[in-house]
């Protein structure tokens, strides 16, 4: 059982909290104004005043309790973005979430991540870890026929159906890579042939 203190997202511990599954421990960071209003990895608009977070591999819409191990404060966040990609950090919190566990000033904190609810797909040992796969997104269409037409122009590309909320889109991807640098190199080769795209992590 979780008891929320008003709408701030702070979690009061109960005796049942110990039953929650701990996923990871490590360093958390936060991101704010520089990204406010930009698209997140799952297609939403980033709002630094929401209780959200970025994780490298956890399925979107996973709910986590993030505990600051330095002061014992906790906050519940929803995963809607990818990152962080700096050092060995395990989660990037929104500004509001970071404020709730009092890590704004320090910028980083030692945290533990507890699973509250699985998101768009099951949480497994693989997507909890930092093992990642990347691709290059070339285009996105509302109609599958348009996506297939675009894919037919670019040898080696593929079309994947993606559901975002209540909407379905068809994205054109190129290649699958084990690290971000390989994906960036592929993106640059495409650009030399006049094909624009951007690197993203394969998550759904």
Secondary structure as the mmCIF struct_conf table of DSSP 4:
data_model
#
loop_
_struct_conf.conf_type_id
_struct_conf.id
_struct_conf.beg_label_comp_id
_struct_conf.beg_label_asym_id
_struct_conf.beg_label_seq_id
_struct_conf.end_label_comp_id
_struct_conf.end_label_asym_id
_struct_conf.end_label_seq_id
STRN STRN1 UNK A 3 UNK A 4
TURN_TY1_P TURN_TY1_P1 UNK A 6 UNK A 7
BEND BEND1 UNK A 8 UNK A 8
STRN STRN2 UNK A 10 UNK A 10
STRN STRN3 UNK A 11 UNK A 12
HELX_RH_3T_P HELX_RH_3T_P1 UNK A 15 UNK A 19
BEND BEND2 UNK A 20 UNK A 20
STRN STRN4 UNK A 21 UNK A 31
TURN_TY1_P TURN_TY1_P2 UNK A 33 UNK A 37
BEND BEND3 UNK A 38 UNK A 38
STRN STRN5 UNK A 39 UNK A 39
TURN_TY1_P TURN_TY1_P3 UNK A 41 UNK A 42
BEND BEND4 UNK A 43 UNK A 43
HELX_LH_PP_P HELX_LH_PP_P1 UNK A 44 UNK A 44
STRN STRN6 UNK A 45 UNK A 45
HELX_LH_PP_P HELX_LH_PP_P2 UNK A 46 UNK A 46
TURN_TY1_P TURN_TY1_P4 UNK A 48 UNK A 49
BEND BEND5 UNK A 50 UNK A 51
STRN STRN7 UNK A 52 UNK A 54
BEND BEND6 UNK A 56 UNK A 58
HELX_LH_PP_P HELX_LH_PP_P3 UNK A 59 UNK A 59
TURN_TY1_P TURN_TY1_P5 UNK A 60 UNK A 61
STRN STRN8 UNK A 63 UNK A 68
TURN_TY1_P TURN_TY1_P6 UNK A 69 UNK A 71
STRN STRN9 UNK A 74 UNK A 81
BEND BEND7 UNK A 86 UNK A 86
TURN_TY1_P TURN_TY1_P7 UNK A 87 UNK A 88
STRN STRN10 UNK A 89 UNK A 94
HELX_RH_AL_P HELX_RH_AL_P1 UNK A 95 UNK A 100
TURN_TY1_P TURN_TY1_P8 UNK A 101 UNK A 102
TURN_TY1_P TURN_TY1_P9 UNK A 104 UNK A 106
BEND BEND8 UNK A 107 UNK A 107
STRN STRN11 UNK A 108 UNK A 117
BEND BEND9 UNK A 120 UNK A 121
HELX_RH_AL_P HELX_RH_AL_P2 UNK A 125 UNK A 128
BEND BEND10 UNK A 129 UNK A 130
STRN STRN12 UNK A 134 UNK A 141
BEND BEND11 UNK A 142 UNK A 143
HELX_RH_AL_P HELX_RH_AL_P3 UNK A 144 UNK A 153
BEND BEND12 UNK A 154 UNK A 154
TURN_TY1_P TURN_TY1_P10 UNK A 155 UNK A 156
STRN STRN13 UNK A 157 UNK A 164
TURN_TY1_P TURN_TY1_P11 UNK A 165 UNK A 166
STRN STRN14 UNK A 167 UNK A 177
BEND BEND13 UNK A 178 UNK A 179
HELX_RH_AL_P HELX_RH_AL_P4 UNK A 180 UNK A 192
TURN_TY1_P TURN_TY1_P12 UNK A 193 UNK A 194
STRN STRN15 UNK A 198 UNK A 201
#
